[in-house]
Amino acid sequence: MKPLSFRARLALTMGALILLIASAISIYVPRKLEQEAIALITHKADTLMQLTAFTIHPALYFQDRGALEEALSGARNDKEVAYVVVADGEGRTISAFHPERATKAALARRVAGGGLSPDRSLYEAMTLVREGNRVLARLHVGISLARLNAQVEQTRVAIGAWSAFILTAGLIAVVFISNVLTRPLRHVAAGAARIAAGQFGQRVPAGRDDEIGQLAASFNEMAANVAERDASLRESHEQLRQLSKRLLTVQEQERVRIAREVHDELGQALTAMKIDLQQIARRHTSLADPLKPVAQTIDHIVDLVRRIASDLRPAILDDLGVSAALEQQLRRLRESSGIRTSLKVSDEPELDMLTGATIYRITREALANVVRHAGASQVEVSLGTRGGAAVLEVRDNGRGITREEVSGPRSLGLLGIRERAELLGGSMAIEGHPGAGTVLTVTLPMTLPTTLPVTPPTTKGEDA
């Protein structure tokens, strides 16, 4: 999963903080208001009970029920009073107002005090009405919390709405602020990505005076240095490539010269030696038989000279072109290994001496790899042009090369092929499928001949 960006993490952190604060406010404030409201109700209940107890004391003392009812009228008329119960010391009711609303626990209370009912809808309190040490009655009063609960609920809803508004506005502000704060960092990150992709001319805005502006300025300086070094490296690489190409051209020309000298000088000397032996054998018939092994050795040396000259620079490459040289390679492969071969030349490219020799040697190395490693029974070689470049393809039906073998340290043949192609500005691609063979594709740019090839002369009987 893709990791979150710095802007997203900042927005989530600030959003979580705002959500935490809004949740704390929406929970703490209503609870605090409820506690304060209950404290007010408690004070009111205590005050009301004390006043009522003082009012009904004479009526209880003289046992005047009419006066008692009159004294309780004030409490009955209070809208928040849910019930009033006056009971004697034995718990028998003397006077009552909605006694059914009272809880059993409240009526059973024997010690003065008060508290909330189990459903938190009433505040129930009790006080003793005394005459000296004698208890005249117990006064039970219940205060309704309906209006209080409604007000608390309204407050909670209002606070919740304001909290949601603050949360939404805060998140929007956080997103906006994080976007503003991280915009320079995003510019730097985007610039770094473009530089990593090779676009070394990219720069980021650096007009600020803070740390981010200093970061952007340092980044631009670094990008300029990287661009300068990249240009220097490209120039050096191009110079090295041209030098390598020139060295290869000189090497190829030297191969031609050495092949010519070996073929001409050594070959002619051996031929003259064989002629001399034949003349000696004709003049001295007794020496004919002893000289036959010498003549055979000279023939073997001549064949060896021809093979060495052909390896240095095959004459067929200069006489008949690349396609004929490839056909000769495939014919030799058929004769030596029995592998079926085929050559397809769709559009023979016009190649300079170095490019033609490179294709020839790459093909030879590729065919050697097929014989050594592929275990193939058929090889197809094709040569053509594509997009102004010469394209060589070698396809076999062997076991198929693996990805590990392509990049392995023992794949020196493939490494040599790749280096030959890249020295001429070309490329190599290889693709293998287990049990379905391997395809080697080499692409080389075509250039017109800049140096006339030196062609070694041929003698009768030499392979064309």
TAZI-V104619 format. One record per run of one state. SS is the DSSP state (hx for helix, st for strand, lp for the rest). FROM is the first residue (numbers start at 1). TO is the last residue. If there is no record, write none. Layout:
ss/from/to
SS/FROM/TO
SS/FROM/TO
//
This chain:
ss/from/to
lp/1/5
hx/6/62
lp/63/64
hx/65/77
lp/78/80
st/81/87
lp/88/92
st/93/97
lp/98/98
hx/99/101
lp/102/103
hx/104/107
lp/108/112
st/113/116
lp/117/121
st/122/131
lp/132/133
st/134/144
lp/145/145
hx/146/196
lp/197/210
hx/211/283
lp/284/284
hx/285/312
lp/313/314
hx/315/319
lp/320/321
hx/322/337
lp/338/339
st/340/345
lp/346/352
hx/353/374
lp/375/377
st/378/386
lp/387/388
st/389/396
lp/397/402
hx/403/406
lp/407/411
hx/412/423
lp/424/426
st/427/433
lp/434/436
st/437/445
lp/446/464
//
